[in-house]
Amino acid sequence: MKQLRLGLSMFRMGYHVAAWRHPGNQPDGSMDLAYFRGITQAAEAAKFDLVFMADELAIRGADNPAGSRCRSSHVAELEPITLLSALAPLTERIGLVSTGSTTYSEPFNLARQVLSLDHMSGGRAGWNVVTSWGKEDALNFGHMDTPDYDTRYDRASEFVDVVRGLWNSFDADAFIRDQKSGIFYDPDKMHELNHQGQFFSVRGPLHMARSPQGEPVIFFAGDSEAGRAVAARAADVVFTAKQDLADAQAFYASIKDRLPGLGRDDEDLLIMPGLMPIVGRTKAEAQAKYDALQALIDPRVGLASLYDRLGDLSDYDLDGPVPEPKDPAFRSRAEGMYKLAQREGYTIRQLYTTLAAGRGHRMVIGTGEEIADEMQLWLETRAADGFNIIPTHLPDALNDFTELVLPDLQNRGLFRTEYEGATLRENLGLPVKSLR
Ligand SMILES: Cc1cc2nc3c(=O)[nH]c(=O)nc-3n(C[C@H](O)[C@H](O)[C@H](O)COP(=O)(O)O)c2cc1C
């Protein structure tokens, strides 16, 4: 029986905009290694495939409606590759996946950092490829604004190729390290990259042995046409935000249908949408948990949560319809939000209240059985190969999921009770990948 793959996103102490205000949260957790250690070890005890860190390169929302920014916890966060490196020796089997921007870093630096994490964790690292879209990110890197869409994706595509090329600098058996003969490595098994492209010129090689898992696992987040093309070619896992089954199935098919033409098999690439479960012993208990979180949303923060996708809507009637997005920097998410508002007939106020929880990811409020049903349905109808669990707030939402949903999934034979392998790639059931 096909198994579900599960990630846990640890970003921002939970994805709900009011997560940090929940009495069960540790409000200074986002700067505290011990907080992340507790969450990661709990996720490992539950046999999650991986913990996942999203990332941003600035405090976003400078132009957000007045009074919203000082109410946000997003202004204090640890750098994710550093954080995951600290978590590596504190864990044994769980995968450690960090977001890394292709817009504002150099492939050599990123290839080196991720491969270091991979070696230090015994082959448990992954890199989530993103193209940074925030204007505030641009301002921290000497640019006035985000590069246009095509430029960002052209650069991302070349960036991924260079990183993979660097990860393949040495064959798996290149290092002889023969103390007697004095030969450290076999020169025939070292490869200079000599890359000259539109954005990068990188000679290589990367001075690091090959990954214990061939190459670290590549996640890809971004689902416009340009994004899908890069994902189908180079990614191992696609992380996406899909609100309903039909959209998720269409997305799944659109990626998987490209694989045979690229010489890849269906199982070579996994699709993992985000899923925010709000789970209770009864539906009423789950609903009460949701309502308690919603009551913590300050209206200024709610409106600000739409700002960077749909623009400043403060001049519009909050109880009127949602306007169509105009040339947004984050097209897929803006369109998803707009479609949701149209389908459900949401006003601006209703939209931000709904999205304040899942931020564009699917949210399900229910019992463990209901959530397990939904996950099974998505798995069996080619909408998902697994999910990146997007908790409302941490650690409570992880504990609820582990206690109330996972045993049901395990009873159905849909989720492991023990890790199968030592590396992230093995646990995800992905083939060892290399360019040679
Ligand atoms: C599920 C998902 C997660 C993302 N996570 C991040 C992130 O952590 N940091 C970031 O800067 N961008 C993130 N992005 C933004 C993408 O890299 C990209 O800029 C954006 O999706 C616009 O491209 P698209 O229209 O192809 O989706 C994410 C996108 C998606 C769909």
The ligand as an SDF file (V2000), in Angstrom:
LIG
                    3D

 31 33  0  0  0  0  0  0  0  0999 V2000
    4.1590   26.3350   -1.0070 C   0  0  0  0  0  0  0  0  0  0  0  0
    5.0730   27.4870   -1.2400 C   0  0  0  0  0  0  0  0  0  0  0  0
    6.0330   27.8270   -0.2710 C   0  0  0  0  0  0  0  0  0  0  0  0
    6.8990   28.9090   -0.4690 C   0  0  0  0  0  0  0  0  0  0  0  0
    7.8270   29.2180    0.4880 N   0  0  0  0  0  0  0  0  0  0  0  0
    8.6060   30.3210    0.3220 C   0  0  0  0  0  0  0  0  0  0  0  0
    9.5600   30.7050    1.3330 C   0  0  0  0  0  0  0  0  0  0  0  0
    9.7270   30.0500    2.3480 O   0  0  0  0  0  0  0  0  0  0  0  0
   10.2780   31.8200    1.1260 N   0  0  0  0  0  0  0  0  0  0  0  0
   10.1460   32.5960   -0.0050 C   0  0  0  0  0  0  0  0  0  0  0  0
   10.8390   33.6040   -0.1230 O   0  0  0  0  0  0  0  0  0  0  0  0
    9.2920   32.2230   -0.9840 N   0  0  0  0  0  0  0  0  0  0  0  0
    8.5230   31.1370   -0.8410 C   0  0  0  0  0  0  0  0  0  0  0  0
    7.6470   30.7750   -1.8390 N   0  0  0  0  0  0  0  0  0  0  0  0
    7.5730   31.6360   -3.0430 C   0  0  0  0  0  0  0  0  0  0  0  0
    8.0950   30.9990   -4.3250 C   0  0  0  0  0  0  0  0  0  0  0  0
    9.4450   30.6960   -4.3010 O   0  0  0  0  0  0  0  0  0  0  0  0
    7.7950   31.9220   -5.5240 C   0  0  0  0  0  0  0  0  0  0  0  0
    8.4620   33.1610   -5.4160 O   0  0  0  0  0  0  0  0  0  0  0  0
    6.3330   32.2040   -5.6230 C   0  0  0  0  0  0  0  0  0  0  0  0
    5.6130   31.0200   -5.4230 O   0  0  0  0  0  0  0  0  0  0  0  0
    5.9580   32.8170   -6.9580 C   0  0  0  0  0  0  0  0  0  0  0  0
    6.1190   31.8940   -7.9880 O   0  0  0  0  0  0  0  0  0  0  0  0
    4.9290   30.9970   -8.5510 P   0  0  0  0  0  0  0  0  0  0  0  0
    3.8970   31.9290   -9.0850 O   0  0  0  0  0  0  0  0  0  0  0  0
    5.6210   30.1750   -9.5740 O   0  0  0  0  0  0  0  0  0  0  0  0
    4.3780   30.1750   -7.4290 O   0  0  0  0  0  0  0  0  0  0  0  0
    6.8040   29.6790   -1.6600 C   0  0  0  0  0  0  0  0  0  0  0  0
    5.8610   29.3140   -2.6260 C   0  0  0  0  0  0  0  0  0  0  0  0
    4.9980   28.2360   -2.4420 C   0  0  0  0  0  0  0  0  0  0  0  0
    3.9930   27.8950   -3.5110 C   0  0  0  0  0  0  0  0  0  0  0  0
  1  2  1  0
  2  3  1  0
  2 30  2  0
  3  4  2  0
  4  5  1  0
  4 28  1  0
  5  6  2  0
  6  7  1  0
  6 13  1  0
  7  8  2  0
  7  9  1  0
  9 10  1  0
 10 11  2  0
 10 12  1  0
 12 13  2  0
 13 14  1  0
 14 15  1  0
 14 28  1  0
 15 16  1  0
 16 17  1  0
 16 18  1  0
 18 19  1  0
 18 20  1  0
 20 21  1  0
 20 22  1  0
 22 23  1  0
 23 24  1  0
 24 25  2  0
 24 26  1  0
 24 27  1  0
 28 29  2  0
 29 30  1  0
 30 31  1  0
M  END
$$$$
